[in-house]
Amino acid sequence: MVLKIPLGIKMHKINLLFDSLEGAYAPNTIRSYRSDYMHYSNWCHKYQYDPFNIHEDKFADYILQMGESLTVATIQRRVASLSSIFNLTKSTNPTKEPVVILTIKKLRRKFGKPQKQATPLTYDILTKLKKVCSGDIVGLRNKLLLQLGYETMRRRSEICQFKFEDLQHHGNHKHALLLRHSKTDQYNQGKIIPISNELSKMILSWSLAIDQESGYILRSFKRNLSTNPSLTPASINHILKSLQKKAGLNQIGELSGHSFRVGAAIDLLDKNIPLEKIMLRGGWKSETSAMRYLQSWSDQDWLIVASNHN
């Protein structure tokens, strides 16, 4: 007999959990947990299973059904999220059971493939993209986005969270941006990122253009070209795709928000910057993560070294 627990009780339990995570986990992590749980909960509701007391065989079935339409990487992330939720709610955790572990291994062997690396946005590509930016306020924003992403080497969500208040001037033409939070900084200790005089001037010019001295630096536009409070991380991919098409660079592969990190890291590597400094600049905590970005591209013949353009 299938145990049925009223949906309202289950949702109350999970909502209490997510409320308790505020301040202990990054907002993006909490959103991911919530999204992954809702996908799992909807599946359980369809088959009338209790999400917090599911048999490992049934959970393995859930994984197999996800395997019909999702990548192995996505499935592994969802299982990891659910494992954390099970542990935090002191519920039965089927993700550690042999049948579940073996099911994931079988999917990995059947469908697993190396994760596709982002196309590098090197200094040469950066220059070409900036040249095709329009001369209006939208183009001014796009040039700033390109320079900001390349110099800071941050993730999309982190690029979008920079504020005008984060710009710092240290004298002797030295400037920096304060990154208040990152994926690898769960305790909000912050990180000072040195930036060029050029980028500092671009931020100040943008501030004057939109008549704003506070709030998020990068912003989207309304139909009348006035600005919204912020730019969404997803919008970065759309902007890059549009600029790439305009610049006629479709042959290099599709650019994305991660392209900033890959391209800048490769340029630094080609300038003989030690890996440790590249990791510090890009916010990587392990050599494995950093090298995953660099190994696929470091020997490409078409790569243009940034120093050749300075």
C-alpha positions in Angstrom: 0.0 0.0 0.0 1.4 3.4 -1.0 1.7 5.8 1.9 -0.1 9.1 1.1 0.8 12.3 2.9 -1.3 15.5 2.2 0.4 17.7 -0.3 0.0 20.7 2.0 2.0 19.1 4.8 4.8 18.1 2.4 5.0 21.7 1.0 5.0 23.2 4.4 7.9 21.0 5.4 10.0 21.9 2.4 9.2 25.6 2.6 10.4 25.6 6.2 13.6 24.0 5.0 14.2 26.6 2.3 13.5 29.4 4.7 16.0 28.0 7.1 18.7 27.9 4.4 18.6 31.7 3.9 21.9 33.2 4.9 23.6 29.8 5.2 23.7 29.0 1.4 24.1 31.2 -1.6 20.8 32.4 -3.2 21.6 30.6 -6.4 22.2 27.3 -4.5 18.8 27.7 -2.7 17.1 28.4 -6.0 18.7 25.3 -7.5 17.7 23.2 -4.5 14.1 24.4 -4.8 13.9 23.8 -8.6 15.4 20.3 -8.3 13.1 19.4 -5.4 10.0 20.6 -7.3 10.8 18.5 -10.3 11.3 15.5 -8.0 8.2 16.3 -6.0 6.0 16.6 -9.1 7.2 13.2 -10.2 6.4 11.7 -6.8 3.0 13.3 -6.8 2.3 11.8 -10.2 2.9 8.2 -8.9 1.6 9.0 -5.4 5.0 8.4 -3.7 6.1 10.2 -0.5 9.1 12.4 -1.5 10.6 12.0 2.0 10.2 8.3 2.3 10.7 6.8 -1.1 12.1 3.3 -1.7 15.5 3.2 -3.5 14.1 1.2 -6.4 11.5 3.9 -7.0 14.2 6.6 -6.8 16.2 4.6 -9.3 13.2 4.6 -11.6 13.1 8.4 -11.3 16.7 8.6 -12.4 16.0 6.4 -15.4 13.1 8.5 -16.5 15.3 11.6 -16.3 17.8 9.8 -18.4 15.3 9.8 -21.3 15.5 13.6 -21.7 18.3 15.1 -19.5 22.1 15.0 -19.6 24.0 12.9 -17.1 25.5 16.1 -15.7 22.0 17.5 -15.0 20.9 14.3 -13.4 23.9 14.1 -11.2 23.3 17.7 -10.1 19.7 17.0 -9.2 20.6 13.8 -7.3 23.2 15.8 -5.3 20.6 18.5 -4.5 18.1 16.0 -3.4 20.7 14.2 -1.3 21.3 17.4 0.6 17.6 18.0 1.1 17.1 14.5 2.4 19.9 14.9 4.9 18.8 18.4 6.0 15.3 17.1 6.6 16.6 14.0 8.3 14.7 11.9 5.8 15.5 8.5 4.3 18.3 9.2 1.7 18.0 6.8 -1.2 20.8 8.4 -3.2 23.4 6.5 -1.2 21.9 3.1 -1.9 23.7 0.7 -4.2 20.9 0.4 -6.7 20.8 4.2 -7.2 24.6 4.5 -7.4 24.7 1.7 -10.0 21.9 3.3 -12.0 23.8 6.5 -12.3 27.0 4.6 -13.2 25.1 2.8 -16.0 23.7 6.1 -17.4 27.2 7.6 -17.3 28.6 4.7 -19.3 25.8 4.7 -21.7 25.3 8.5 -22.3 28.2 10.2 -20.5 30.4 12.4 -22.6 33.0 15.1 -21.8 31.3 18.3 -20.8 31.4 20.8 -23.6 33.8 23.6 -22.9 32.8 27.2 -23.6 34.4 28.8 -26.7 37.2 31.1 -25.5 36.6 34.9 -25.7 40.2 35.9 -26.1 41.5 39.4 -26.4 41.4 39.2 -30.2 37.8 38.2 -30.1 37.0 40.9 -27.5 38.4 43.5 -29.8 36.4 42.3 -32.8 33.2 42.2 -30.7 33.7 45.7 -29.4 34.2 47.1 -32.9 30.7 46.0 -34.0 28.9 47.5 -30.9 26.6 50.2 -32.0 27.3 53.9 -31.2 24.2 54.4 -29.0 23.5 53.7 -25.4 22.9 50.0 -26.0 26.4 49.8 -27.6 27.9 51.6 -24.7 26.4 49.0 -22.4 27.6 46.1 -24.5 31.2 47.4 -24.7 31.2 47.7 -20.9 29.8 44.2 -20.6 32.5 42.8 -22.8 35.4 44.6 -21.0 33.9 43.8 -17.5 33.5 40.1 -18.3 36.9 39.7 -19.8 38.9 41.6 -17.1 37.1 40.2 -14.1 36.9 36.6 -15.4 33.7 36.0 -13.4 30.7 33.9 -13.9 27.5 35.3 -15.5 25.7 35.8 -12.2 28.8 37.4 -10.6 29.2 39.8 -13.6 25.6 41.0 -13.1 26.0 41.6 -9.4 28.7 44.3 -9.6 27.4 47.7 -8.4 28.6 51.2 -9.0 29.4 51.3 -5.2 31.8 48.4 -5.8 34.2 50.6 -7.9 37.3 51.5 -5.9 40.1 53.9 -6.7 43.4 53.3 -4.9 45.6 56.1 -6.3 48.5 55.8 -8.8 45.8 55.0 -11.5 45.0 51.7 -9.8 41.4 50.7 -9.7 39.4 47.6 -8.5 36.0 46.2 -8.1 34.6 44.5 -5.0 33.0 41.1 -5.7 30.7 40.8 -2.7 29.9 37.2 -3.2 30.8 34.3 -5.5 30.1 30.6 -6.0 33.3 29.8 -4.1 32.8 32.4 -1.4 29.8 31.0 0.5 30.5 33.2 3.6 30.5 36.5 1.7 34.0 37.5 2.6 34.3 39.4 -0.7 37.2 39.7 -3.1 39.0 42.7 -4.5 39.5 42.4 -8.3 42.0 44.8 -9.9 40.8 46.3 -13.1 42.3 48.5 -15.8 42.1 52.3 -16.0 40.1 51.7 -19.2 37.4 49.7 -17.5 37.2 52.2 -14.7 36.6 55.0 -17.1 34.0 52.9 -19.0 32.1 52.4 -15.8 32.1 56.1 -14.9 31.0 57.0 -18.5 28.2 54.5 -18.3 27.1 56.0 -14.9 26.9 59.4 -16.5 25.1 58.1 -19.6 22.2 56.5 -17.5 22.4 59.2 -14.7 22.9 56.6 -12.0 25.6 56.5 -9.3 24.4 53.5 -7.4 22.8 50.1 -8.0 23.8 47.4 -10.4 26.2 48.4 -13.2 24.9 46.2 -16.0 21.3 46.9 -16.9 18.7 45.9 -19.5 16.6 48.3 -21.4 13.0 49.2 -21.7 11.4 49.9 -25.0 12.1 53.6 -24.6 15.7 52.8 -23.9 15.5 53.8 -20.2 17.2 51.2 -18.1 15.8 48.5 -15.8 17.4 48.0 -12.4 19.6 45.1 -13.6 20.7 42.7 -16.3 19.8 39.0 -16.0 22.6 36.5 -16.3 20.7 34.7 -19.1 20.8 38.0 -21.1 24.6 37.8 -21.4 24.4 34.8 -23.7 21.9 36.5 -25.9 24.0 39.6 -26.2 27.1 37.7 -27.0 25.3 35.6 -29.6 24.0 38.7 -31.3 27.4 40.4 -31.3 29.2 37.3 -32.5 26.8 37.0 -35.5 27.3 40.7 -36.3 31.1 40.3 -36.2 30.9 37.3 -38.5 32.6 35.0 -35.9 30.3 32.0 -36.2 33.1 29.7 -37.2 34.8 29.7 -33.8 31.9 28.1 -31.9 29.1 29.6 -29.9 30.2 32.2 -27.3 28.6 32.2 -23.8 29.0 33.8 -20.4 31.7 31.3 -19.5 33.7 32.3 -22.6 35.1 35.3 -20.7 36.7 33.0 -18.1 38.1 30.6 -20.7 39.4 33.2 -23.0 41.1 35.4 -20.4 42.6 32.4 -18.7 44.1 31.2 -21.9 45.5 34.6 -22.7 47.1 34.7 -19.2 48.5 31.2 -19.8 50.1 32.3 -23.1 51.7 35.2 -21.3 53.4 32.7 -19.0 51.4 33.7 -16.0 51.7 30.9 -13.3 48.6 28.7 -13.0 48.3 29.7 -9.3 47.8 33.3 -10.2 45.3 32.4 -13.0 43.4 30.4 -10.4 43.4 33.3 -8.0 42.2 35.7 -10.7 39.4 33.4 -12.0 38.3 32.2 -8.6 39.2 28.5 -9.1 40.0 26.6 -6.0 41.4 23.5 -7.6 43.9 22.9 -10.4 41.6 20.3 -11.8 38.9 22.9 -12.4 41.2 25.4 -13.9 42.9 22.9 -16.2 39.6 21.6 -17.4 39.1 25.1 -18.9 42.6 25.4 -20.3 43.5 21.9 -21.7 41.0 21.8 -24.5 42.1 25.1 -26.0 45.7 26.0 -25.0 47.2 24.5 -28.2 44.7 25.9 -30.7 46.5 27.4 -33.7 44.1 30.3 -34.1 44.6 31.6 -30.6 45.9 35.2 -30.5 48.0 36.1 -27.5 46.7 39.1 -25.7 50.2 40.7 -25.3 50.5 41.0 -29.0 47.7 43.6 -28.9 49.0 45.7 -26.0 
